């Protein structure tokens, strides 16, 4: 199965969407700048807060799509330290049979051991 984001059309579409989101963010920023001169900063209305949230979301998503494009969907390898271990007794636990069971529970060289369950 081909990945949809690897095509040239998807690359163009993602970057065009990012640029359009940046244009929306620019328009919202101009409106907020106009509103800044008419009200004091202490009188922030729900409209000002909504426009600020829209500005932040459009600018963040627009810059991510414009600069990274389809690279947002590239797989990233996660370190062993941050991977979740399956619960004991589940079928997925057999995948981790390579870990010796005796060494995981004993602290070595006087180090303390901490067990965290998710």
DSSP file (Angstrom, degrees, kcal/mol; ACC not computed):
  #  RESIDUE AA STRUCTURE BP1 BP2  ACC     N-H-->O    O-->H-N    N-H-->O    O-->H-N    TCO  KAPPA ALPHA  PHI   PSI    X-CA   Y-CA   Z-CA
    1    1 A X              0   0    0      0, 0.0     2,-0.2     0, 0.0     0, 0.0   0.000 360.0 360.0 360.0 129.3    0.0    0.0    0.0
    2    2 A X        -     0   0    0      1,-0.1     2,-0.4     2,-0.0     3,-0.0  -0.517 360.0-115.3 -81.4 149.6    1.5    3.4   -1.0
    3    3 A X    >   -     0   0    0     -2,-0.2     3,-1.5     1,-0.1     4,-0.2  -0.716  16.9-139.7 -85.9 132.3    1.5    6.2    1.5
    4    4 A X  G >  S+     0   0    0     -2,-0.4     3,-0.9     1,-0.3     6,-0.2   0.792  97.2  58.6 -64.5 -29.3   -0.6    9.1    0.5
    5    5 A X  G 3  S+     0   0    0      1,-0.2    -1,-0.3     5,-0.1    65,-0.1   0.476  89.3  73.2 -84.0  -0.6    1.8   11.7    1.6
    6    6 A X  G <  S+     0   0    0     -3,-1.5    -1,-0.2     4,-0.1    -2,-0.1   0.490  76.7  96.7 -90.5  -2.5    4.7   10.5   -0.6
    7    7 A X  S <> S-     0   0    0     -3,-0.9     4,-1.9    -4,-0.2     5,-0.1  -0.481  80.6-123.2 -86.0 158.9    3.1   11.8   -3.9
    8    8 A X  H  > S+     0   0    0      1,-0.2     4,-2.4     2,-0.2     5,-0.2   0.847 112.2  55.4 -68.2 -33.7    4.0   15.1   -5.5
    9    9 A X  H  > S+     0   0    0      2,-0.2     4,-2.8     1,-0.2    -1,-0.2   0.903 108.2  47.8 -66.2 -40.4    0.4   16.2   -5.4
   10   10 A X  H  > S+     0   0    0     -6,-0.2     4,-2.9     2,-0.2     5,-0.2   0.900 110.7  52.1 -66.5 -39.8    0.2   15.6   -1.6
   11   11 A X  H  X S+     0   0    0     -4,-1.9     4,-2.1     2,-0.2    -2,-0.2   0.939 113.5  43.6 -60.3 -47.6    3.5   17.5   -1.1
   12   12 A X  H  X S+     0   0    0     -4,-2.4     4,-2.5     1,-0.2    -2,-0.2   0.917 114.9  49.8 -63.8 -43.8    2.1   20.5   -3.1
   13   13 A X  H  X S+     0   0    0     -4,-2.8     4,-2.4     2,-0.2    -2,-0.2   0.894 110.6  48.8 -63.8 -41.6   -1.3   20.3   -1.4
   14   14 A X  H  X S+     0   0    0     -4,-2.9     4,-2.1     2,-0.2    -1,-0.2   0.916 114.5  44.9 -65.6 -42.4    0.2   20.2    2.1
   15   15 A X  H  X S+     0   0    0     -4,-2.1     4,-2.2    -5,-0.2    -2,-0.2   0.874 113.1  50.6 -70.6 -35.6    2.5   23.1    1.5
   16   16 A X  H  X S+     0   0    0     -4,-2.5     4,-2.2     2,-0.2    -2,-0.2   0.895 110.3  50.1 -66.9 -39.2   -0.3   25.1   -0.2
   17   17 A X  H  X S+     0   0    0     -4,-2.4     4,-2.3     2,-0.2    -2,-0.2   0.900 109.9  51.5 -63.1 -40.4   -2.5   24.4    2.8
   18   18 A X  H  X S+     0   0    0     -4,-2.1     4,-2.0     1,-0.2    -2,-0.2   0.908 110.3  48.0 -62.7 -42.2    0.3   25.6    5.1
   19   19 A X  H  X S+     0   0    0     -4,-2.2     4,-1.9     2,-0.2    -1,-0.2   0.874 111.0  50.7 -67.5 -36.0    0.7   28.8    3.2
   20   20 A X  H  X S+     0   0    0     -4,-2.2     4,-2.2     2,-0.2    -2,-0.2   0.880 109.2  51.2 -69.4 -35.8   -3.1   29.4    3.2
   21   21 A X  H  X S+     0   0    0     -4,-2.3     4,-2.4     2,-0.2    -2,-0.2   0.879 109.3  51.1 -65.9 -36.8   -3.1   28.9    7.0
   22   22 A X  H  X S+     0   0    0     -4,-2.0     4,-2.1     2,-0.2    -2,-0.2   0.869 108.5  51.9 -66.6 -35.4   -0.3   31.4    7.3
   23   23 A X  H  X S+     0   0    0     -4,-1.9     4,-2.2     2,-0.2    -2,-0.2   0.904 110.0  48.4 -66.5 -40.5   -2.3   33.9    5.2
   24   24 A X  H  X S+     0   0    0     -4,-2.2     4,-2.5     2,-0.2     5,-0.2   0.913 110.7  51.5 -63.0 -42.5   -5.3   33.4    7.5
   25   25 A X  H  X S+     0   0    0     -4,-2.4     4,-2.4     1,-0.2    -2,-0.2   0.891 108.5  51.9 -61.7 -38.9   -3.0   33.9   10.5
   26   26 A X  H  X S+     0   0    0     -4,-2.1     4,-2.3     2,-0.2    -1,-0.2   0.924 110.0  48.2 -63.8 -44.1   -1.7   37.1    8.9
   27   27 A X  H  X S+     0   0    0     -4,-2.2     4,-2.1     1,-0.2    -2,-0.2   0.908 112.9  47.9 -63.9 -41.3   -5.3   38.4    8.4
   28   28 A X  H  X S+     0   0    0     -4,-2.5     4,-2.6     2,-0.2    -1,-0.2   0.889 110.4  52.5 -65.9 -38.8   -6.2   37.6   12.0
   29   29 A X  H  X S+     0   0    0     -4,-2.4     4,-2.2     2,-0.2    -2,-0.2   0.894 108.3  50.5 -65.0 -39.3   -3.0   39.2   13.3
   30   30 A X  H  X S+     0   0    0     -4,-2.3     4,-2.0     2,-0.2    -1,-0.2   0.921 111.5  48.5 -63.8 -42.8   -3.9   42.4   11.4
   31   31 A X  H  X S+     0   0    0     -4,-2.1     4,-2.3     1,-0.2    -2,-0.2   0.910 111.4  49.4 -63.9 -42.0   -7.4   42.4   12.9
   32   32 A X  H  X S+     0   0    0     -4,-2.6     4,-1.8     1,-0.2    -1,-0.2   0.882 109.1  52.9 -63.9 -37.2   -6.0   41.9   16.4
   33   33 A X  H  X S+     0   0    0     -4,-2.2     4,-0.9     2,-0.2    -1,-0.2   0.888 109.5  48.6 -65.4 -38.6   -3.5   44.7   15.8
   34   34 A X  H  < S+     0   0    0     -4,-2.0     3,-0.5     1,-0.2     4,-0.4   0.895 112.0  49.1 -66.2 -39.6   -6.4   47.0   14.8
   35   35 A X  H >X S+     0   0    0     -4,-2.3     4,-1.6     1,-0.2     3,-0.9   0.796 100.1  66.8 -70.2 -27.2   -8.4   46.0   17.9
   36   36 A X  H 3< S+     0   0    0     -4,-1.8    -1,-0.2     1,-0.3    -2,-0.2   0.849  98.6  51.9 -62.1 -34.2   -5.4   46.6   20.1
   37   37 A X  T 3< S+     0   0    0     -4,-0.9    -1,-0.3    -3,-0.5    -2,-0.2   0.650 111.3  46.9 -78.9 -14.3   -5.6   50.3   19.4
   38   38 A X  T <4 S+     0   0    0     -3,-0.9     2,-0.3    -4,-0.4    -2,-0.2   0.720 114.2  38.2-100.2 -24.1   -9.3   50.6   20.3
   39   39 A X  S  < S-     0   0    0     -4,-1.6     2,-0.2     2,-0.0    -1,-0.1  -0.865  82.5-110.3-124.8 159.6   -9.4   48.6   23.6
   40   40 A X    >   -     0   0    0     -2,-0.3     3,-1.4     1,-0.1    -3,-0.1  -0.533  31.4-114.1 -83.7 156.8   -7.0   48.4   26.6
   41   41 A X  G >  S+     0   0    0      1,-0.3     3,-0.5    -2,-0.2    -1,-0.1   0.772 115.3  59.7 -62.2 -24.5   -5.2   45.1   27.2
   42   42 A X  G 3  S+     0   0    0      1,-0.2     2,-0.4     2,-0.0    -1,-0.3   0.690  94.4  65.8 -76.5 -17.2   -7.1   44.6   30.4
   43   43 A X  G <   +     0   0    0     -3,-1.4     2,-0.5     2,-0.0    -1,-0.2  -0.283  68.5 163.4 -99.5  48.0  -10.4   44.6   28.6
   44   44 A X    <   -     0   0    0     -3,-0.5     2,-0.1    -2,-0.4    -3,-0.1  -0.543  22.5-156.7 -70.0 118.7   -9.8   41.4   26.6
   45   45 A X     >  -     0   0    0     -2,-0.5     4,-2.1     1,-0.1     5,-0.2  -0.437  31.7-103.6 -89.5 166.9  -13.1   40.2   25.3
   46   46 A X  H  > S+     0   0    0      1,-0.2     4,-2.5     2,-0.2     5,-0.2   0.841 123.2  58.1 -59.0 -31.2  -14.0   36.6   24.3
   47   47 A X  H  > S+     0   0    0      2,-0.2     4,-2.7     1,-0.2    -1,-0.2   0.914 105.8  48.1 -64.8 -41.9  -13.6   37.7   20.7
   48   48 A X  H  > S+     0   0    0      2,-0.2     4,-2.1     1,-0.2    -2,-0.2   0.907 113.0  48.2 -64.7 -41.2  -10.0   38.9   21.3
   49   49 A X  H  X S+     0   0    0     -4,-2.1     4,-2.2     2,-0.2    -2,-0.2   0.897 112.2  49.1 -65.9 -40.2   -9.3   35.6   23.0
   50   50 A X  H  X S+     0   0    0     -4,-2.5     4,-2.6     2,-0.2    -2,-0.2   0.921 111.6  48.5 -65.1 -44.1  -10.8   33.6   20.2
   51   51 A X  H  X S+     0   0    0     -4,-2.7     4,-2.5     1,-0.2    -2,-0.2   0.873 110.6  52.0 -64.1 -36.1   -8.9   35.5   17.6
   52   52 A X  H  X S+     0   0    0     -4,-2.1     4,-2.3     2,-0.2    -1,-0.2   0.903 110.5  47.6 -65.8 -40.9   -5.7   35.0   19.5
   53   53 A X  H  X S+     0   0    0     -4,-2.2     4,-2.6     2,-0.2     5,-0.2   0.913 112.5  49.0 -66.4 -41.8   -6.3   31.2   19.7
   54   54 A X  H  X S+     0   0    0     -4,-2.6     4,-2.7     2,-0.2     5,-0.3   0.910 110.7  51.5 -62.8 -41.8   -7.1   31.1   16.0
   55   55 A X  H  X S+     0   0    0     -4,-2.5     4,-2.4     2,-0.2     5,-0.2   0.932 111.5  46.5 -59.9 -46.9   -3.9   33.1   15.3
   56   56 A X  H  X S+     0   0    0     -4,-2.3     4,-2.4     2,-0.2     5,-0.2   0.934 115.4  44.8 -62.6 -47.3   -1.8   30.7   17.3
   57   57 A X  H  X S+     0   0    0     -4,-2.6     4,-2.6     2,-0.2     5,-0.3   0.921 115.7  46.1 -66.2 -43.8   -3.3   27.5   15.8
   58   58 A X  H  X S+     0   0    0     -4,-2.7     4,-2.3    -5,-0.2     5,-0.2   0.907 114.9  47.2 -66.7 -40.4   -3.2   28.8   12.2
   59   59 A X  H  X S+     0   0    0     -4,-2.4     4,-2.1    -5,-0.3     5,-0.2   0.907 115.4  45.6 -68.0 -40.5    0.4   30.1   12.6
   60   60 A X  H  X S+     0   0    0     -4,-2.4     4,-2.0    -5,-0.2    -2,-0.2   0.960 118.9  39.4 -67.3 -51.5    1.6   26.8   14.2
   61   61 A X  H  X S+     0   0    0     -4,-2.6     4,-2.5    -5,-0.2     5,-0.2   0.893 115.9  53.2 -67.0 -38.4   -0.1   24.4   11.8
   62   62 A X  H  X S+     0   0    0     -4,-2.3     4,-2.3    -5,-0.3    -1,-0.2   0.907 110.7  44.9 -64.5 -42.4    0.7   26.6    8.8
   63   63 A X  H  X S+     0   0    0     -4,-2.1     4,-2.4    -5,-0.2     5,-0.4   0.884 113.2  51.2 -71.1 -35.3    4.4   26.8    9.6
   64   64 A X  H  X>S+     0   0    0     -4,-2.0     4,-2.0    -5,-0.2     5,-1.1   0.936 115.2  42.0 -64.4 -44.9    4.6   23.1   10.3
   65   65 A X  H  <5S+     0   0    0     -4,-2.5     4,-0.3     3,-0.2    -2,-0.2   0.869 117.0  48.3 -70.6 -35.4    2.9   22.2    7.0
   66   66 A X  H  <5S+     0   0    0     -4,-2.3    -2,-0.2    -5,-0.2    -1,-0.2   0.929 121.7  31.0 -71.2 -44.6    4.9   24.8    5.0
   67   67 A X  H  <5S+     0   0    0     -4,-2.4    -2,-0.2    -5,-0.2    -3,-0.2   0.872 134.0  25.5 -85.7 -38.0    8.3   24.0    6.2
   68   68 A X  T ><5S+     0   0    0     -4,-2.0     3,-1.8    -5,-0.4    -3,-0.2   0.826  80.4 169.0 -97.2 -37.2    8.1   20.3    6.9
   69   69 A X  G > <S-     0   0    0     -5,-1.1     3,-1.6    -4,-0.3    -1,-0.2  -0.366  72.8  -0.4  62.6-130.8    5.3   19.3    4.5
   70   70 A X  G >  S+     0   0    0      1,-0.3     3,-1.6     2,-0.1    -1,-0.3   0.595 115.3  85.4 -70.9  -7.6    4.9   15.5    4.2
   71   71 A X  G X  S+     0   0    0     -3,-1.8     3,-1.2     1,-0.3    -1,-0.3   0.635  71.2  78.1 -65.9 -12.2    7.9   15.0    6.6
   72   72 A X  G <  S+     0   0    0     -3,-1.6    -1,-0.3     1,-0.2    -2,-0.1   0.762  94.3  48.7 -65.9 -23.4    5.3   15.2    9.4
   73   73 A X  G <  S+     0   0    0     -3,-1.6    -1,-0.2    -4,-0.1     2,-0.2   0.267  80.6 122.1-102.0  10.8    4.3   11.7    8.6
   74   74 A X  S <  S-     0   0    0     -3,-1.2     2,-0.1     1,-0.1    -3,-0.0  -0.524  70.7-108.0 -71.7 139.2    7.7   10.1    8.5
   75   75 A X        -     0   0    0     -2,-0.2     2,-0.4     1,-0.0    -1,-0.1  -0.411  32.2-154.6 -68.2 143.6    8.1    7.3   11.0
   76   76 A X        -     0   0    0     -2,-0.1     2,-0.4    -3,-0.0    -1,-0.0  -0.971  14.2-125.9-121.8 131.9   10.4    8.0   14.0
   77   77 A X        -     0   0    0     -2,-0.4     2,-0.4     1,-0.0    -2,-0.0  -0.629  23.7-145.7 -79.4 131.1   12.2    5.4   16.0
   78   78 A X        -     0   0    0     -2,-0.4     5,-0.1     1,-0.1    -1,-0.0  -0.808  20.8-110.8 -99.3 136.0   11.5    5.6   19.7
   79   79 A X    >>  -     0   0    0     -2,-0.4     3,-1.2     1,-0.1     4,-0.6  -0.239  24.6-116.4 -61.2 151.0   14.2    4.8   22.2
   80   80 A X  G >4 S+     0   0    0      1,-0.3     3,-0.8     2,-0.2    -1,-0.1   0.820 113.5  64.9 -57.8 -32.0   13.8    1.6   24.2
   81   81 A X  G 34 S+     0   0    0      1,-0.2    -1,-0.3     3,-0.0    -2,-0.0   0.820 106.5  40.8 -62.8 -31.7   13.7    3.7   27.3
   82   82 A X  G <4 S+     0   0    0     -3,-1.2    -1,-0.2     2,-0.1     2,-0.2   0.406  89.6 108.0-102.4   1.1   10.4    5.3   26.2
   83   83 A X  S << S-     0   0    0     -3,-0.8     2,-0.4    -4,-0.6    -3,-0.0  -0.534  71.3-119.0 -78.8 145.6    8.6    2.3   24.8
   84   84 A X        -     0   0    0     -2,-0.2     2,-0.3    34,-0.0    -2,-0.1  -0.664  22.4-137.9 -82.8 137.2    5.7    0.8   26.7
   85   85 A X        -     0   0    0     -2,-0.4    33,-0.2     1,-0.1     8,-0.1  -0.716  24.8-109.2 -90.9 145.5    6.1   -2.7   27.8
   86   86 A X        -     0   0    0     -2,-0.3     3,-0.1     6,-0.2    -1,-0.1  -0.333  40.9 -93.3 -70.1 156.7    3.1   -5.1   27.5
   87   87 A X    >   -     0   0    0      1,-0.1     3,-1.8     2,-0.1     6,-0.2  -0.401  50.8 -93.9 -66.4 145.8    1.3   -6.2   30.6
   88   88 A X  T 3  S+     0   0    0      1,-0.2    -1,-0.1    -3,-0.1     3,-0.1  -0.372 111.3  25.1 -62.1 138.0    2.5   -9.5   32.1
   89   89 A X  T 3  S+     0   0    0      1,-0.3    -1,-0.2    -3,-0.1     2,-0.1   0.320  93.3 121.5  91.3  -7.9    0.5  -12.4   30.8
   90   90 A X  S X  S-     0   0    0     -3,-1.8     3,-1.0     1,-0.1     4,-0.4  -0.418  75.6-112.6 -84.3 166.3   -0.6  -10.8   27.6
   91   91 A X  G >  S+     0   0    0      1,-0.3     3,-1.0     2,-0.2     4,-0.2   0.813 115.9  58.7 -67.8 -29.1    0.1  -12.2   24.2
   92   92 A X  G >  S+     0   0    0      1,-0.2     3,-1.4     2,-0.2     4,-0.3   0.653  86.6  78.5 -75.0 -13.7    2.4   -9.3   23.3
   93   93 A X  G X  S+     0   0    0     -3,-1.0     3,-1.3     1,-0.3    -1,-0.2   0.770  80.5  67.9 -67.0 -24.0    4.6  -10.2   26.4
   94   94 A X  G X  S+     0   0    0     -3,-1.0     3,-1.3    -4,-0.4    -1,-0.3   0.744  87.3  67.9 -67.5 -20.6    6.2  -13.0   24.4
   95   95 A X  G <  S+     0   0    0     -3,-1.4     3,-0.4     1,-0.3    -1,-0.3   0.741  99.5  50.7 -68.9 -21.5    7.9  -10.4   22.1
   96   96 A X  G X  S+     0   0    0     -3,-1.3     3,-1.4    -4,-0.3    -1,-0.3   0.038  71.2 115.1-104.8  25.8   10.0   -9.3   25.1
   97   97 A X  T <   +     0   0    0     -3,-1.3    -1,-0.2     1,-0.3     4,-0.1   0.644  61.2  76.6 -69.6 -13.1   11.2  -12.8   26.0
   98   98 A X  T 3  S+     0   0    0     -3,-0.4     2,-0.6    -4,-0.1    -1,-0.3   0.683  75.5  88.6 -71.3 -16.2   14.8  -11.7   25.1
   99   99 A X  S <  S-     0   0    0     -3,-1.4     2,-0.1     1,-0.0     5,-0.0  -0.727  88.4-121.3 -82.8 121.8   15.0   -9.8   28.4
  100  100 A X     >  -     0   0    0     -2,-0.6     4,-0.9     1,-0.2     3,-0.2  -0.434  15.0-145.6 -63.5 132.0   16.3  -12.0   31.1
  101  101 A X  H  > S+     0   0    0      1,-0.2     4,-0.6     2,-0.2    -1,-0.2   0.787  92.5  55.8 -73.2 -26.4   13.7  -12.1   33.9
  102  102 A X  H  > S+     0   0    0      1,-0.2     4,-0.6     2,-0.1    -1,-0.2   0.826 106.9  47.5 -76.7 -30.2   16.2  -12.4   36.7
  103  103 A X  H  4 S+     0   0    0     -3,-0.2    -1,-0.2     1,-0.2    -2,-0.2   0.714 100.6  64.9 -85.7 -19.1   18.2   -9.3   35.9
  104  104 A X  H  < S+     0   0    0     -4,-0.9    -1,-0.2     1,-0.2    -2,-0.1   0.799 107.6  40.2 -74.1 -26.5   15.3   -6.9   35.4
  105  105 A X  H  < S+     0   0    0     -4,-0.6     2,-0.5    -3,-0.2    -1,-0.2   0.642 101.4  78.7 -98.2 -14.4   14.2   -7.1   39.0
  106  106 A X  S  < S-     0   0    0     -4,-0.6     2,-0.3     6,-0.0     6,-0.0  -0.824  74.2-135.7 -98.7 126.3   17.6   -7.0   40.8
  107  107 A X        -     0   0    0     -2,-0.5     3,-0.3     4,-0.1     2,-0.3  -0.584  21.7-143.4 -74.5 140.6   19.5   -3.8   41.2
  108  108 A X  S >  S+     0   0    0     -2,-0.3     3,-1.7     1,-0.2    -1,-0.0  -0.786  71.7  10.2-105.4 150.0   23.1   -4.0   40.4
  109  109 A X  T 3  S-     0   0    0     -2,-0.3    -1,-0.2     1,-0.3     3,-0.1   0.799 129.7 -60.3  56.6  34.7   26.0   -2.2   42.1
  110  110 A X  T 3  S+     0   0    0     -3,-0.3    -1,-0.3     1,-0.2     2,-0.1   0.580  94.2 148.7  76.9   8.6   23.8   -1.0   44.9
  111  111 A X    <   -     0   0    0     -3,-1.7    -1,-0.2     1,-0.1     2,-0.2  -0.469  48.1-116.5 -76.0 148.7   21.5    1.0   42.7
  112  112 A X        -     0   0    0     -2,-0.1     2,-0.4    -3,-0.1    -4,-0.1  -0.503  24.2-134.5 -83.3 155.0   17.9    1.3   43.7
  113  113 A X        -     0   0    0     -2,-0.2     2,-0.4    -6,-0.1    -6,-0.1  -0.881  15.7-167.2-113.2 144.7   15.1   -0.2   41.6
  114  114 A X        -     0   0    0     -2,-0.4     2,-0.5     2,-0.0    -2,-0.0  -0.995   4.2-160.2-132.6 127.1   11.9    1.5   40.7
  115  115 A X        -     0   0    0     -2,-0.4     2,-0.4     2,-0.0    -2,-0.0  -0.933  10.2-176.9-110.9 125.7    8.9   -0.3   39.2
  116  116 A X        -     0   0    0     -2,-0.5     2,-0.4     2,-0.0    -2,-0.0  -0.984   7.7-161.1-123.8 129.7    6.3    1.8   37.3
  117  117 A X              0   0    0     -2,-0.4    -2,-0.0     1,-0.1   -30,-0.0  -0.912 360.0 360.0-110.1 135.9    3.1    0.3   35.8
  118  118 A X              0   0    0     -2,-0.4    -1,-0.1   -33,-0.2   -31,-0.0   0.384 360.0 360.0-106.5 360.0    1.2    2.2   33.2
